Amino acid sequence: INRYYHHGITPQLTPLKQYYYQPGPNASIYTFIARNTAPLNSDNENSDTDTDTASDPVVKFLAYGDLGIKNSENTIDLIKSLTKVNGNAASTTDIDFILHFGDVAYADDRDIVFPPSNPEYAQIYDDWGNIMEPIFSKIPYMTAPGNHEQTCHSWSDWHCHTDLENFTVYREYFRMPLAKNNEMGGGNFNMWWSMDYKNIHILSISTETDYPGSPDQGGYHNDFINPEAGPFGDQMKFVENDLKQAFENKDIKWIIVNGHRPYYTSAHDDDHLDWPPQTPFVLREAFEPLFYKYNVDLYISGHIHGYERLYSIYKEDIITKDYMNPGA
C-alpha cells in the first residue's frame, strides 16, 4: 500500500465554525471545528480576541504521553469524555488543546522478530488516527516524539524498510508549528517546536535526539539495540533562543516545556533502568540549566507509565515545596 500524507495550511478561522474539506476529487469529505481565533503557530503575531481578559485568560488543556491502541481503550474513552467530543454538532468542550508527548500510536508493538518485519506499522498509525479522529476534528492535537516513534521495532532497525526508520512516519504524519526563527535551529521535522497561546509559551523538545548523549545519538548503538536517528538540526541552539525570547516577552506569564522522557523520576533505579541507562542524566545535563536560566515554570513528560509529581528541583536539590513561584 502506498501512503500519501497531505498537509493543508488554513487562514485564520472563525471560532466554533464547522469546516469541510476533501483531500482529492474522489476522496471522502471530512470535517473539523475551529477552536480559537489565534492560530497555534508562533509564526503568527495575531492575538486572541475572545472573552478572556488579557491579564488573566483561562486556558485548559490535556497533557499525556504513551497512548497507542492496545490496552488504552479506557484512557481514550476518558479523553473523549473530558473533551466532550462525541456527536457531530459544534463542540462544547472547554479544552483549548491537547499535548501528547511521545509514544503516540505504538506502531512498533506489532513487529515480528523472526523473520524480522512489521507489515502493519503504518496501518497502526491509521487505525489509531481513526479512533482519535473525533478528538482531532474538534481540538488542536500537539505531539512530540517518543522512543516508540523511531522505527519499525521497539528494539532495532533490523530489516525495517527505510521509510519506517528515523522517525519518518511520525515526521510525515503530523505537522507541528514551525519555529519563528527557523535559521536558529529548526522546529523542523516535527521533532521540536514552540507556540504562544494566550499568555502561555509552550516549547516541545525531542528527548530522543539532538542533544549531547541523546538516546539515538549517544554511545549505545548497533543494528540490534537502539539504532541511530537524526540529526535533525541544532536543537540546543533552538531551545536557548526560544526560551530567551519567551523569557523576555512581557506578555508571557507561563513557560511550559514538554518532552517524552523525564529527567527526574523515582522510577529510575537498579530495578527499573531506562534505556539507554544514562538517559535521565544526560537529558538533565543538557536542558536543566536552560530551564533554570529562563525560569521555566513547568516540565511535563511521559515514558514512565505512571503518575508522578515532583517538588521544585535544581541540580538534584529541592528548592522549595511551594508550587507558587517555585524558582526551578
C-alpha positions as CSV (number, residue, x, y, z in Angstrom):
1,I,0.0,0.0,0.0
2,N,1.3,3.4,-0.9
3,R,0.5,6.1,1.6
4,Y,0.5,9.8,0.9
5,Y,0.4,12.4,3.7
6,H,-1.3,15.7,2.8
7,H,-0.9,18.9,4.9
8,G,-3.2,21.9,4.4
9,I,-2.5,25.4,5.8
10,T,-5.6,27.4,6.6
11,P,-6.0,31.1,7.1
12,Q,-7.3,32.3,10.4
13,L,-10.6,30.6,11.1
14,T,-13.9,31.5,12.8
15,P,-14.1,30.0,16.3
16,L,-16.6,27.1,16.7
17,K,-17.4,27.2,13.0
18,Q,-17.5,23.8,11.3
19,Y,-15.4,23.4,8.1
20,Y,-15.4,20.8,5.5
21,Y,-12.6,19.6,3.2
22,Q,-11.9,16.9,0.6
23,P,-8.3,15.7,0.0
24,G,-8.8,15.0,-3.7
25,P,-11.7,14.7,-6.2
26,N,-12.5,11.1,-5.3
27,A,-11.8,11.2,-1.6
28,S,-14.3,11.3,1.3
29,I,-15.4,14.6,2.7
30,Y,-14.1,15.4,6.2
31,T,-15.0,18.0,8.8
32,F,-13.4,19.8,11.7
33,I,-14.4,22.6,14.1
34,A,-12.2,25.6,14.6
35,R,-11.5,26.1,18.2
36,N,-9.9,29.6,18.6
37,T,-9.3,32.8,16.7
38,A,-5.5,32.7,17.3
39,P,-3.7,30.0,15.2
40,L,-1.5,27.7,17.2
41,N,1.7,28.9,15.5
42,S,4.4,31.1,16.8
43,D,5.0,32.4,13.3
44,N,1.8,34.5,13.6
45,E,1.7,37.6,15.8
46,N,-2.1,38.0,15.9
47,S,-3.5,37.9,19.4
48,D,-6.6,36.1,20.6
49,T,-9.7,38.2,20.9
50,D,-12.1,36.0,22.9
51,T,-13.9,37.0,26.1
52,D,-10.9,36.3,28.4
53,T,-9.2,39.3,29.8
54,A,-5.7,39.9,28.5
55,S,-4.3,39.9,32.0
56,D,-5.8,36.7,33.3
57,P,-7.0,34.4,30.5
58,V,-8.3,30.9,31.4
59,V,-6.6,28.1,29.5
60,K,-7.5,24.5,29.8
61,F,-5.5,21.7,28.1
62,L,-5.0,18.0,28.4
63,A,-1.4,16.6,28.7
64,Y,-0.4,13.0,28.5
65,G,2.1,10.6,26.9
66,D,2.2,6.9,25.9
67,L,-1.2,6.1,24.5
68,G,-1.5,3.8,21.4
69,I,-4.3,1.4,20.8
70,K,-3.7,-1.7,22.8
71,N,-4.7,-1.5,26.5
72,S,-5.7,2.2,26.1
73,E,-9.4,1.9,25.5
74,N,-10.4,3.2,28.9
75,T,-7.9,6.1,28.6
76,I,-9.3,7.1,25.1
77,D,-12.8,6.9,26.5
78,L,-11.8,9.2,29.3
79,I,-10.2,11.7,26.9
80,K,-13.4,11.7,24.8
81,S,-15.4,12.3,28.0
82,L,-13.3,15.1,29.2
83,T,-13.2,16.8,25.9
84,K,-17.0,16.2,25.2
85,V,-16.3,15.5,21.6
86,N,-19.0,12.9,20.9
87,G,-21.5,13.8,18.3
88,N,-21.3,15.9,15.1
89,A,-22.6,19.3,16.4
90,A,-20.2,22.1,17.2
91,S,-18.1,21.0,20.2
92,T,-19.0,22.4,23.6
93,T,-15.6,21.4,25.0
94,D,-13.7,24.0,27.1
95,I,-10.4,22.2,26.3
96,D,-8.2,24.5,24.3
97,F,-5.7,22.0,23.0
98,I,-4.1,18.6,23.8
99,L,-0.4,17.9,24.3
100,H,0.7,14.3,23.6
101,F,4.3,14.0,24.4
102,G,5.5,10.8,22.7
103,D,4.8,7.1,22.2
104,V,1.8,8.2,20.1
105,A,0.4,5.1,18.4
106,Y,2.9,2.4,19.5
107,A,3.1,1.3,15.8
108,D,6.3,-0.8,16.7
109,D,4.4,-3.0,19.0
110,R,3.2,-5.4,16.3
111,D,6.6,-6.3,14.9
112,I,7.7,-9.8,14.1
113,V,11.1,-10.9,15.4
114,F,11.7,-13.9,13.1
115,P,11.6,-13.2,10.2
116,P,12.1,-9.5,11.3
117,S,9.4,-7.3,9.8
118,N,6.4,-5.1,10.7
119,P,4.0,-5.0,7.8
120,E,1.3,-3.3,10.0
121,Y,3.4,-0.4,11.1
122,A,1.8,2.4,9.0
123,Q,-1.6,0.7,9.3
124,I,-1.4,1.0,13.1
125,Y,-1.0,4.8,12.7
126,D,-4.1,4.8,10.5
127,D,-6.0,2.7,13.0
128,W,-5.0,5.0,15.9
129,G,-5.9,8.1,13.8
130,N,-9.4,6.7,13.0
131,I,-10.0,6.1,16.7
132,M,-8.8,9.6,17.6
133,E,-10.5,11.4,14.7
134,P,-13.5,12.6,16.8
135,I,-10.9,14.4,19.0
136,F,-8.6,15.6,16.2
137,S,-11.5,17.2,14.4
138,K,-12.5,19.4,17.3
139,I,-9.4,20.1,19.3
140,P,-5.9,21.0,18.2
141,Y,-3.7,18.0,18.9
142,M,0.0,18.7,19.5
143,T,2.6,16.0,19.6
144,A,6.2,15.3,20.5
145,P,8.4,12.3,19.5
146,G,9.0,9.3,21.8
147,N,11.2,6.3,21.6
148,H,8.4,4.2,20.1
149,E,8.2,6.6,17.1
150,Q,11.7,5.8,15.9
151,T,11.5,2.7,13.7
152,C,9.5,-0.5,13.0
153,H,10.8,-2.4,16.0
154,S,10.9,-1.1,19.6
155,W,14.4,-2.6,19.9
156,S,16.0,-2.4,16.4
157,D,16.2,-1.2,12.8
158,W,16.8,-4.8,11.8
159,H,15.2,-5.3,8.3
160,C,13.0,-2.3,8.7
161,H,12.2,-0.5,5.4
162,T,14.0,2.8,5.2
163,D,10.6,4.5,5.0
164,L,9.9,3.3,8.5
165,E,13.2,4.3,10.1
166,N,14.5,7.5,11.6
167,F,11.1,8.7,12.9
168,T,9.9,9.0,9.2
169,V,6.3,8.1,9.6
170,Y,5.9,10.3,12.7
171,R,7.6,13.2,10.9
172,E,5.3,12.8,7.9
173,Y,2.1,12.1,9.8
174,F,1.9,15.3,11.9
175,R,2.6,19.0,11.2
176,M,3.6,20.9,14.3
177,P,4.3,24.7,14.3
178,L,7.4,25.9,12.6
179,A,9.9,27.9,14.5
180,K,9.7,31.7,14.3
181,N,13.4,31.8,13.6
182,N,13.9,28.6,11.5
183,E,17.6,29.6,10.9
184,M,18.2,29.4,14.7
185,G,17.8,25.7,15.0
186,G,14.6,24.4,13.4
187,G,11.4,23.4,14.7
188,N,11.6,21.3,11.6
189,F,10.6,17.7,11.0
190,N,8.1,17.9,13.9
191,M,10.9,16.9,16.3
192,W,10.8,20.1,18.3
193,W,8.6,23.2,18.1
194,S,7.1,26.1,20.1
195,M,4.0,28.2,20.2
196,D,2.4,31.1,22.1
197,Y,-1.1,30.6,23.3
198,K,-2.7,33.5,25.1
199,N,-0.2,34.2,27.9
200,I,1.5,30.8,27.8
201,H,4.6,29.8,25.8
202,I,4.9,26.1,25.1
203,L,8.1,24.5,24.0
204,S,8.2,20.9,22.9
205,I,11.6,19.2,22.8
206,S,12.9,15.9,21.5
207,T,14.3,13.8,24.3
208,E,15.4,11.2,21.7
209,T,17.8,13.1,19.5
210,D,20.0,16.2,19.0
211,Y,21.5,16.9,22.4
212,P,24.8,15.6,23.9
213,G,24.5,11.9,24.7
214,S,20.9,11.6,23.4
215,P,19.5,8.1,23.3
216,D,19.6,7.9,19.5
217,Q,23.0,9.6,19.0
218,G,24.9,8.6,22.1
219,G,27.2,5.6,22.6
220,Y,24.7,2.7,22.8
221,H,24.1,1.9,19.1
222,N,24.3,-1.1,16.9
223,D,21.9,-2.8,14.4
224,F,20.0,-4.6,17.1
225,I,19.8,-2.3,20.1
226,N,18.8,1.4,20.0
227,P,19.6,2.3,16.4
228,E,20.7,5.8,15.5
229,A,18.4,8.5,14.3
230,G,18.8,12.1,13.1
231,P,20.4,14.5,13.3
232,F,17.5,16.9,12.6
233,G,19.1,20.2,13.4
234,D,20.6,22.2,16.2
235,Q,18.0,21.6,18.9
236,M,20.1,23.1,21.7
237,K,20.5,26.4,19.9
238,F,16.8,26.5,19.1
239,V,15.8,25.8,22.7
240,E,18.1,28.5,24.1
241,N,16.9,31.1,21.6
242,D,13.3,30.1,22.0
243,L,13.3,30.3,25.8
244,K,15.2,33.6,25.8
245,Q,12.6,35.2,23.6
246,A,9.8,33.8,25.8
247,F,11.5,35.0,29.0
248,E,11.9,38.5,27.6
249,N,8.3,38.7,26.3
250,K,6.3,40.7,28.8
251,D,3.0,39.2,27.6
252,I,4.1,35.6,28.5
253,K,3.2,34.7,32.1
254,W,3.9,30.9,31.9
255,I,6.6,29.0,30.2
256,I,5.8,25.3,29.8
257,V,8.1,22.6,28.3
258,N,7.1,19.1,27.4
259,G,9.1,16.2,26.2
260,H,8.8,12.4,26.2
261,R,11.2,11.4,28.9
262,P,11.6,12.8,32.4
263,Y,14.9,13.9,33.7
264,Y,14.0,13.4,37.3
265,T,12.0,10.3,38.3
266,S,11.8,7.9,41.3
267,A,11.2,5.1,38.7
268,H,14.8,5.1,37.6
269,D,16.7,2.7,39.8
270,D,18.7,-0.5,39.6
271,D,15.4,-2.5,39.1
272,H,13.9,-0.1,36.5
273,L,16.7,1.3,34.4
274,D,15.8,3.4,31.4
275,W,17.4,2.6,28.1
276,P,20.0,3.7,27.4
277,P,20.6,3.8,31.2
278,Q,22.4,7.2,31.2
279,T,19.5,9.0,29.5
280,P,17.9,10.8,32.5
281,F,21.3,12.1,33.5
282,V,22.4,13.4,30.1
283,L,18.9,14.8,29.5
284,R,19.2,16.7,32.8
285,E,22.7,18.0,31.9
286,A,21.6,19.3,28.6
287,F,18.3,21.0,29.5
288,E,18.1,21.7,33.2
289,P,20.5,24.7,33.1
290,L,18.5,26.4,30.3
291,F,15.2,25.7,32.1
292,Y,16.5,27.3,35.3
293,K,18.2,30.2,33.5
294,Y,15.0,31.2,31.7
295,N,12.6,30.5,34.5
296,V,10.6,27.6,33.0
297,D,7.5,27.1,35.2
298,L,6.7,23.5,34.3
299,Y,8.2,20.5,32.6
300,I,5.8,17.6,31.8
301,S,6.7,14.2,30.3
302,G,5.6,10.7,29.9
303,H,7.6,7.4,29.2
304,I,7.4,6.0,32.8
305,H,3.8,4.8,32.6
306,G,2.9,6.2,35.9
307,Y,1.9,9.4,37.6
308,E,4.5,11.3,39.5
309,R,4.6,15.0,40.6
310,L,7.8,16.5,41.9
311,Y,8.8,19.5,44.0
312,S,10.8,22.2,42.5
313,I,14.3,20.7,41.9
314,Y,17.6,22.0,40.6
315,K,20.8,20.1,40.5
316,E,19.2,17.3,42.5
317,D,18.3,19.6,45.4
318,I,14.7,20.5,46.3
319,I,14.5,24.3,46.0
320,T,11.1,24.6,47.6
321,K,8.0,22.6,48.4
322,D,5.8,25.6,47.5
323,Y,4.3,25.3,44.0
324,M,3.7,29.1,43.8
325,N,6.6,30.8,42.0
326,P,8.9,27.9,42.9
327,G,12.0,29.2,41.1
328,A,13.0,25.9,39.5
